[in-house]
Every structure is written in structure tokens, then in C-alpha cells.
Amino acid sequence: MELRTKNKIDNNLEIKIEPFRSGIRKTNPHKHHKYMEIVYLFKGEGSHTIDYDCYQIDQPILFFIQKDQMHHWDLKSDPEGFVIIMKKGFLDNSTDKDLIDLIGALSHHPSLQIKDTVTINQLFELLTKEVKAIGPYQQGVIEGLLKALFSKFLSESSPKLENQSNYSSTFIVFKELLESGEKVINSVNHYAEEMNTTPQNLNTIVKNACGISASAFIGEYIIKEAKRMLLYTNMTASEIAFHLNFKDSSHFTRYFKRKVEITPVQFRNA
């Protein structure tokens, strides 16, 4: 099945903030090539799948969908909430380092369980009005409200774990080792040794869980992390290469281009 690419924002806009569409129920897996999406729901039931992870919607809840991430909805009741669609151009036009740092911090969490809905709802109501206004200071107004909103998200929340009921305990341990380590090790043998199993057994477990080999799963995670850091942090290619355990930036660049077909710099500037 060909994966659909959706575009929900006009070409002349860099940011869009509006209520979440109440008619959404079940969508096919798709991705957004030109922007990231932040979805906040305070009503609704069902699930939301991002890449291989399925999250039950225990509202109020926040979802951070990175550019080019696959996701789809399976909602059982009318949702209520808000959505922020943000192109990279909006961040490129910002000189506010704190805002960029907050987005980088949020990008670590595909989903957050929210505690304080009153203030967050008020900030969203303000943002839906201000984003449509025209004036010389509107970028600063919107950035200030976004900083308040994102700070509230991070201070009044806890990470939401994906639904792991369909995964074996060994796969869950492997995934946690991969995602929680200070550095990513691009080696099935390494994680198999950490888990006291064989590479062949680990490969079978990962294939049963998500249909690809353990090596491919590690590779997809490395590329996902590289894209996240390129888009939502100010880290240099050398710093990203070090964080992802490449021997140098040129090795990282060759690996990234082989997987994505463009260089990290081209991806960051696209």
C-alpha cells in the first residue's frame, strides 16, 4: 500500500492553529512532508498510532508528530481539542532561542498526559485569534503565547507510554534499551548481548513485533532521531554524529544520504 502524504496548510502560511476537526474517526496511515503537527485533545476516545507505537487516548493528551512521521487515528467518539501545524520556515524566522529549545524538548515526547487543561485551553483560544491577526508585532505575540503554551505542556504533564499489550516482553526491553541509552549503538549483536539472547532470536522477535529486521528497526530509529535533531535543535552535524555514535560527521552524512537520499544539511534546509 502506498503511503499517503497529506498537506493541511496553505503554501503561503508558516503556521496554522485551529480547533481539531470533530468529524475525524478513522484515518489511513499517512505522513506530512512539509510540517510538524502538535495535537492536543481534551475530549475523545480511541487510539492514535505514530510509526509503530499505538497510544490510547486518555484525555487530556498531547501528541507531537514530527515531519515525515507516519501516523493514523482510530477514534471512537467525537474529539475536541486543538492542532498546531508548523513549518520549518516559522522557526527559521524566529530569533527566540527559548522557543526553539522548548520545541526541541517537546520533540522528545511523542505523547504527553496533560494535567492542567484550563490554562492550556485559554492559551489555545488566544492563539487561534492571534494567528489570524495582521500587524508588525504579531510574530512576537504568537511566539510569546507559544512559549507559554509549550512551557505549560512540559511543566504540567507526564510522558504517555504506548500500548504495549501486543508486544512480547523481549521486544519491549529491546525498544527501551534502544531509546533510553545515552548513545545509539548500530549493532544487533550489542543489544542481543545486553539482553542475554542471540542476534538471530532478537531478529525473530523484532520481525514478529513490527515486520522488519532488528537491524532495520535500529536504522529507522537512528534516522528518526537524526531528523528530529536536525529539525528541532541547533546541534551541528558533528554533534549529532557524536550523539548517534558515528565515528565522524562524514560517516554520518554518508549513512543519512544512503537512507534519505539527501544530505543532513539539505534535509535541514528543505
C-alpha positions in Angstrom: 0.0 0.0 0.0 1.4 3.4 -1.0 1.7 5.7 2.0 -0.2 9.0 1.5 1.3 12.4 2.1 -1.2 14.9 3.4 -1.0 18.7 3.3 -3.3 20.7 5.6 -1.7 24.1 5.3 -1.7 26.7 2.5 1.7 27.2 0.8 1.7 30.9 1.9 1.3 30.1 5.6 4.1 29.1 8.0 1.9 28.3 11.0 -1.7 27.3 11.5 -3.6 26.9 14.8 -7.2 25.8 14.9 -9.7 23.5 16.7 -9.2 19.8 15.9 -11.8 18.6 13.4 -14.6 16.9 15.3 -15.6 14.7 12.4 -12.4 12.7 12.3 -12.9 9.0 13.2 -10.6 6.6 11.4 -7.8 7.6 9.0 -5.4 5.7 6.8 -1.7 5.8 7.7 -0.2 9.0 6.3 2.6 11.5 6.8 3.1 15.2 6.5 6.1 16.1 4.4 6.2 19.9 4.9 5.5 20.5 8.6 5.2 19.1 12.1 1.9 18.8 13.9 1.1 19.1 17.6 -2.4 17.8 18.6 -4.0 18.5 21.9 -7.2 16.7 22.8 -9.3 17.3 25.9 -12.3 15.1 24.7 -12.5 11.9 22.7 -11.7 8.2 23.0 -9.8 5.8 20.8 -6.2 5.4 19.8 -3.5 7.2 17.8 -0.6 5.4 16.2 2.7 7.1 15.5 5.1 5.0 13.5 5.0 1.6 15.3 3.6 2.9 18.6 -0.1 2.9 19.4 -1.3 5.3 22.2 -4.7 5.0 23.9 -6.3 8.4 24.1 -6.8 9.1 27.8 -7.6 12.8 27.5 -6.4 15.4 28.1 -3.5 14.3 26.0 -0.8 15.8 23.6 0.7 14.3 20.5 3.8 15.5 18.8 4.0 14.3 15.2 7.3 15.1 13.5 7.7 15.9 9.8 7.7 12.7 7.8 6.4 10.5 10.6 3.7 8.0 9.7 0.5 8.2 11.9 -3.2 7.4 11.9 -6.3 7.9 14.1 -8.9 5.4 15.2 -11.4 7.4 17.2 -14.5 6.0 18.9 -16.2 9.3 19.8 -16.2 13.0 18.8 -12.8 14.6 19.6 -12.4 18.1 20.9 -9.1 19.9 21.1 -6.7 22.0 19.0 -4.0 21.4 16.5 -0.8 23.4 15.7 0.7 22.9 12.2 4.1 24.5 12.0 6.5 24.7 9.0 10.2 24.9 9.5 10.0 28.4 8.0 8.3 29.7 11.1 11.2 28.6 13.2 13.7 29.9 10.7 12.1 33.4 11.1 12.3 33.2 14.8 15.2 34.7 16.8 13.8 33.4 20.1 16.2 30.6 21.2 14.0 29.7 24.2 11.1 28.9 21.8 13.3 26.6 19.7 14.7 24.9 22.8 11.1 24.3 24.0 10.2 22.7 20.7 13.3 20.6 20.9 12.3 19.4 24.4 8.7 18.6 23.3 10.0 16.7 20.3 11.4 14.1 22.7 7.9 13.1 23.7 5.5 11.6 21.1 2.8 11.8 23.7 2.2 13.6 27.0 -0.5 13.2 29.5 -1.7 16.7 30.4 -2.8 17.8 33.9 -3.9 21.5 33.7 -6.5 22.0 30.9 -7.9 25.4 32.0 -4.8 27.5 31.3 -3.9 25.4 28.2 -7.4 25.9 26.7 -7.2 29.6 27.3 -3.8 29.9 25.6 -5.1 27.9 22.6 -8.2 30.2 22.4 -5.8 33.2 22.3 -3.6 31.6 19.7 -6.4 30.8 17.3 -7.3 34.5 17.3 -3.8 36.0 17.2 -2.5 33.7 14.4 -5.1 35.3 12.1 -4.3 38.9 13.1 -2.0 41.1 11.0 0.5 43.5 12.4 4.2 44.3 12.8 4.4 42.6 16.2 2.3 39.5 15.5 5.3 37.2 15.2 6.4 38.2 18.7 2.9 37.9 20.1 2.5 34.4 18.7 5.9 33.3 19.8 5.3 34.6 23.3 2.0 32.7 23.6 3.6 29.6 22.1 6.4 29.8 24.7 3.8 30.0 27.5 1.9 27.1 26.0 4.9 24.8 25.4 6.2 25.6 28.9 2.9 24.6 30.4 2.9 21.4 28.4 6.2 20.4 29.8 5.6 21.5 33.4 2.0 20.2 33.7 2.4 16.7 32.1 3.9 13.2 32.3 5.1 11.0 29.4 2.3 8.8 27.9 3.5 5.3 27.2 2.4 3.5 24.1 0.1 0.5 24.3 2.5 -2.5 24.7 -0.1 -5.3 25.0 0.6 -6.6 21.5 4.4 -6.8 22.0 6.5 -9.5 23.6 8.4 -8.6 26.8 11.7 -9.2 25.0 10.8 -6.6 22.3 9.7 -4.1 24.9 13.1 -4.5 26.7 14.9 -4.1 23.3 13.0 -1.0 22.4 13.6 0.6 25.9 17.3 -0.2 25.7 17.5 1.5 22.2 15.5 4.6 23.2 17.0 5.2 26.7 20.7 4.8 26.1 22.9 7.9 26.1 24.2 6.8 22.7 22.6 4.6 20.0 24.6 1.6 19.1 24.1 0.5 15.5 24.6 -3.2 16.2 22.1 -6.1 16.7 24.9 -8.0 18.4 25.3 -5.3 21.0 21.6 -5.3 22.1 21.5 -9.1 21.9 24.4 -9.3 24.3 22.8 -6.8 26.6 19.6 -8.9 26.7 21.4 -12.3 27.0 20.0 -13.6 23.8 21.3 -14.3 20.3 21.1 -11.9 17.4 19.0 -14.5 15.5 16.5 -14.7 18.3 16.3 -10.9 18.7 15.8 -10.5 14.9 12.9 -13.0 15.0 11.3 -11.2 17.9 11.5 -7.8 16.2 10.1 -9.2 12.9 7.2 -10.7 14.8 6.5 -7.4 16.5 6.7 -4.9 13.6 7.5 -6.9 10.4 11.1 -5.7 9.9 14.5 -7.0 11.0 16.2 -5.8 14.2 18.9 -4.1 12.1 16.3 -2.2 10.0 14.5 -1.2 13.2 17.7 0.2 14.7 18.4 2.0 11.4 14.9 3.6 11.3 15.4 4.8 14.9 18.8 6.3 14.1 17.3 8.2 11.1 14.2 9.3 13.1 16.5 10.7 15.8 18.8 12.4 13.3 15.8 14.1 11.6 14.4 15.2 15.0 17.7 16.8 16.0 18.2 18.4 12.5 14.7 19.9 12.6 14.2 20.9 16.2 17.6 21.6 17.7 20.6 23.8 16.8 23.0 20.8 17.0 25.7 20.7 14.3 26.1 17.6 12.1 29.3 16.8 14.1 27.3 16.9 17.4 24.5 14.8 16.0 27.1 12.3 14.7 28.7 12.0 18.1 25.3 11.6 19.8 24.3 8.8 17.4 27.7 7.1 17.8 29.1 7.7 14.3 32.9 7.9 14.1 32.7 11.3 12.4 30.4 13.7 10.7 31.3 12.4 7.2 30.4 8.9 8.1 27.0 10.2 9.5 26.4 12.2 6.3 27.1 9.2 4.1 24.8 7.0 6.2 22.0 9.6 6.2 22.2 10.2 2.5 22.1 6.5 1.8 18.9 6.2 3.8 17.1 9.5 3.0 18.7 10.3 -0.4 19.7 13.8 0.6 22.4 15.1 3.0 21.7 16.2 6.6 22.3 19.8 5.6 19.9 19.5 2.6 17.3 18.0 4.9 17.7 20.7 7.5 17.3 23.4 4.8 14.5 21.8 2.9 
